[in-house]
Amino acid sequence: MSETLQATDDVEASTPAEAGTEAEPQSQSKTEDLLVQEGDIAGDYLERLLDLLDYDGDIDLDVEGGRAVVSIDGGEDLSKLVGPRGNVLESLQELTRLAVQQETGVRSRLMLDIAQWRAGRRAELAELGRTTAEKVVASGERARLHPMTPFERKVVHDAVAAVAGVHSESEGEEPQRRVIIFPKP
């Protein structure tokens, strides 16, 4: 997949429309190249891990929202790599980020998803944020949600921001940090 990304980048960079603009596309291209490199390193690291565990899985590399995104899908045993509430997935993501940092010397923000767990969790959390925000609007009372990971809180904050009449904040210290939804005065 990384070869596909790099080939696409080469084709896009050689289009005549971009030939006249030098400074910004080069900087943007450099950032994209670094993200592609992060994805390649992460993909190699995770492929070795899957081989050691003798798990099947297809690794997909992408760049979204200014970060490398690595997804592993297709194997029956992959749910074991997600763990309860995504705890194992979070740990694997951190280990993968450290492997990338060791190779590049730069702190990575890459996102890892296994068996589409994050995609499903994102939908659940967006619904939780929206429905809770609507209840806060109706009742005028603030709501405190259970502790969440940074990924989970971000999804909830985004969903709350889409509802008029409320705003959200995070409070507490990790791992007990939670989202509070307030009615707007």
Backbone torsions as a table, in degrees:
resi	resn	phi	psi	omega
1	MET	NA	-37.9	-178.3
2	SER	-63.2	-34.0	176.8
3	GLU	-63.2	-36.7	178.2
4	THR	-65.0	-43.9	178.8
5	LEU	-61.1	-44.7	-178.4
6	GLN	-67.1	-39.7	179.0
7	ALA	-64.5	-41.1	177.9
8	THR	-63.0	-42.2	179.0
9	ASP	-60.7	-41.7	-179.9
10	ASP	-63.6	-41.3	179.9
11	VAL	-66.3	-45.5	-178.7
12	GLU	-63.5	-39.9	-177.4
13	ALA	-69.2	-21.0	-177.0
14	SER	-95.5	7.0	178.7
15	THR	-70.9	143.9	-177.3
16	PRO	-59.8	-32.8	-177.3
17	ALA	-62.8	-32.3	-178.1
18	GLU	-89.9	-11.5	-176.4
19	ALA	-64.1	-30.7	-177.1
20	GLY	-81.7	-18.3	-178.9
21	THR	-104.8	112.8	-171.4
22	GLU	-93.7	-58.1	-166.6
23	ALA	-64.7	-55.6	-174.0
24	GLU	-68.0	-48.4	179.3
25	PRO	-61.4	-34.3	178.4
26	GLN	-64.8	-43.3	178.7
27	SER	-64.1	-44.4	179.4
28	GLN	-65.2	-40.4	179.0
29	SER	-64.7	-39.8	178.0
30	LYS	-61.9	-44.0	179.0
31	THR	-62.9	-45.6	179.3
32	GLU	-63.0	-39.9	177.9
33	ASP	-61.6	-41.8	178.3
34	LEU	-63.7	-41.1	179.2
35	LEU	-66.3	-38.2	176.5
36	VAL	-64.7	-41.5	177.4
37	GLN	-61.6	-43.6	177.2
38	GLU	-58.4	-44.5	179.3
39	GLY	-62.3	-41.0	178.6
40	ASP	-62.9	-46.1	-179.8
41	ILE	-63.0	-46.3	179.2
42	ALA	-61.5	-43.4	179.6
43	GLY	-60.7	-43.0	178.1
44	ASP	-64.0	-44.2	179.7
45	TYR	-60.2	-47.5	-177.7
46	LEU	-70.5	-32.5	177.2
47	GLU	-64.5	-42.1	177.1
48	ARG	-62.6	-40.8	178.4
49	LEU	-61.4	-47.4	179.2
50	LEU	-60.6	-39.8	178.2
51	ASP	-63.4	-44.5	179.2
52	LEU	-60.7	-39.8	-179.3
53	LEU	-81.1	-12.2	-174.7
54	ASP	59.7	42.7	176.5
55	TYR	-103.0	144.9	174.2
56	ASP	-91.3	146.8	176.4
57	GLY	177.5	145.2	177.0
58	ASP	-99.4	130.7	-179.3
59	ILE	-100.7	126.2	179.9
60	ASP	-116.8	131.5	-179.1
61	LEU	-113.6	138.8	-179.9
62	ASP	-152.3	169.3	173.5
63	VAL	-126.0	121.3	-179.4
64	GLU	-139.6	135.5	173.8
65	GLY	55.7	36.0	177.5
66	GLY	74.6	23.1	176.0
67	ARG	-146.8	152.8	175.4
68	ALA	-74.0	138.2	178.5
69	VAL	-123.5	125.0	-179.7
70	VAL	-119.5	127.6	179.7
71	SER	-122.7	139.6	174.4
72	ILE	-119.5	123.7	-178.8
73	ASP	-137.2	162.2	167.0
74	GLY	102.3	-13.5	-178.0
75	GLY	-102.1	149.1	-179.3
76	GLU	-69.3	-33.1	-175.4
77	ASP	-84.5	-2.3	-171.9
78	LEU	-62.9	-26.7	179.6
79	SER	-61.8	-26.4	176.9
80	LYS	-66.3	-27.2	179.4
81	LEU	-83.8	-6.3	175.1
82	VAL	-91.0	-48.0	178.4
83	GLY	75.1	177.8	179.9
84	PRO	-66.0	128.8	-179.4
85	ARG	54.0	23.7	176.8
86	GLY	78.9	14.3	-176.7
87	ASN	-62.4	-43.4	179.7
88	VAL	-68.3	-40.2	177.2
89	LEU	-58.3	-45.7	179.1
90	GLU	-60.1	-42.0	179.6
91	SER	-66.3	-43.1	177.7
92	LEU	-63.5	-37.1	177.7
93	GLN	-62.1	-44.2	179.4
94	GLU	-64.7	-42.6	177.5
95	LEU	-62.3	-39.9	179.0
96	THR	-66.6	-41.9	176.9
97	ARG	-60.6	-40.3	178.6
98	LEU	-66.3	-38.4	177.2
99	ALA	-63.0	-40.7	178.5
100	VAL	-66.3	-44.3	-179.5
101	GLN	-62.6	-39.4	179.6
102	GLN	-62.4	-36.7	-178.6
103	GLU	-78.3	-40.0	-173.4
104	THR	-98.6	-23.5	-175.0
105	GLY	81.3	5.2	-178.2
106	VAL	-122.3	136.2	177.4
107	ARG	-63.1	128.9	-177.0
108	SER	-96.7	146.0	174.5
109	ARG	-111.8	21.1	-173.4
110	LEU	-58.8	151.1	-179.9
111	MET	-112.1	131.9	178.5
112	LEU	-112.1	133.6	173.8
113	ASP	-128.3	137.5	179.8
114	ILE	-126.2	129.3	178.4
115	ALA	54.1	33.2	178.5
116	GLN	56.8	26.6	-179.7
117	TRP	-64.0	-45.7	-178.9
118	ARG	-64.0	-39.0	179.5
119	ALA	-61.3	-44.9	178.2
120	GLY	-67.0	-41.0	179.6
121	ARG	-65.5	-37.5	178.4
122	ARG	-59.4	-43.6	179.6
123	ALA	-64.4	-42.9	178.5
124	GLU	-61.0	-45.9	-177.2
125	LEU	-69.2	-36.9	177.3
126	ALA	-62.0	-41.3	177.7
127	GLU	-65.8	-42.9	177.2
128	LEU	-59.9	-46.3	179.8
129	GLY	-62.1	-44.7	-179.1
130	ARG	-65.2	-49.3	-176.9
131	THR	-67.3	-38.2	178.1
132	THR	-66.4	-41.4	177.9
133	ALA	-61.8	-40.3	178.5
134	GLU	-64.9	-37.3	177.1
135	LYS	-66.4	-38.0	178.7
136	VAL	-65.7	-41.0	177.2
137	VAL	-60.8	-45.3	-177.0
138	ALA	-68.6	-39.8	-175.0
139	SER	-91.3	-25.4	-175.0
140	GLY	76.9	3.9	-179.7
141	GLU	-103.1	140.6	177.9
142	ARG	-69.6	159.9	178.9
143	ALA	-130.7	137.0	176.0
144	ARG	-109.0	126.2	177.8
145	LEU	-93.7	165.7	179.7
146	HIS	-68.4	161.3	179.7
147	PRO	-58.4	143.9	-176.3
148	MET	-140.1	162.0	174.0
149	THR	-75.5	164.5	176.8
150	PRO	-55.6	-41.7	177.3
151	PHE	-57.4	-47.3	-178.0
152	GLU	-65.2	-42.8	179.9
153	ARG	-63.2	-39.9	179.9
154	LYS	-60.7	-43.7	179.4
155	VAL	-62.3	-43.2	-180.0
156	VAL	-65.7	-45.7	178.5
157	HIS	-57.3	-43.0	179.5
158	ASP	-63.1	-40.9	-179.8
159	ALA	-68.2	-40.0	179.3
160	VAL	-65.8	-39.2	-179.2
161	ALA	-60.4	-23.7	-179.5
162	ALA	-82.6	-5.1	-178.9
163	VAL	-105.5	124.7	179.9
164	ALA	-71.1	143.0	173.9
165	GLY	94.1	4.0	179.2
166	VAL	-140.5	162.0	169.3
167	HIS	-145.1	163.0	-177.2
168	SER	-130.1	154.3	176.4
169	GLU	-141.9	157.7	173.3
170	SER	-102.8	145.6	176.9
171	GLU	-139.7	158.4	177.3
172	GLY	96.3	176.8	179.5
173	GLU	-110.0	147.9	176.4
174	GLU	-58.8	142.7	0.9
175	PRO	-91.3	12.3	-178.5
176	GLN	-98.4	17.5	-179.2
177	ARG	-71.5	135.6	-174.8
178	ARG	-138.5	165.1	177.7
179	VAL	-95.9	134.9	173.5
180	ILE	-115.4	131.1	179.5
181	ILE	-109.6	124.1	-176.7
182	PHE	-113.7	145.0	169.9
183	PRO	-73.0	145.7	175.7
184	LYS	-78.4	140.0	-178.9
185	PRO	-66.2	NA	NA
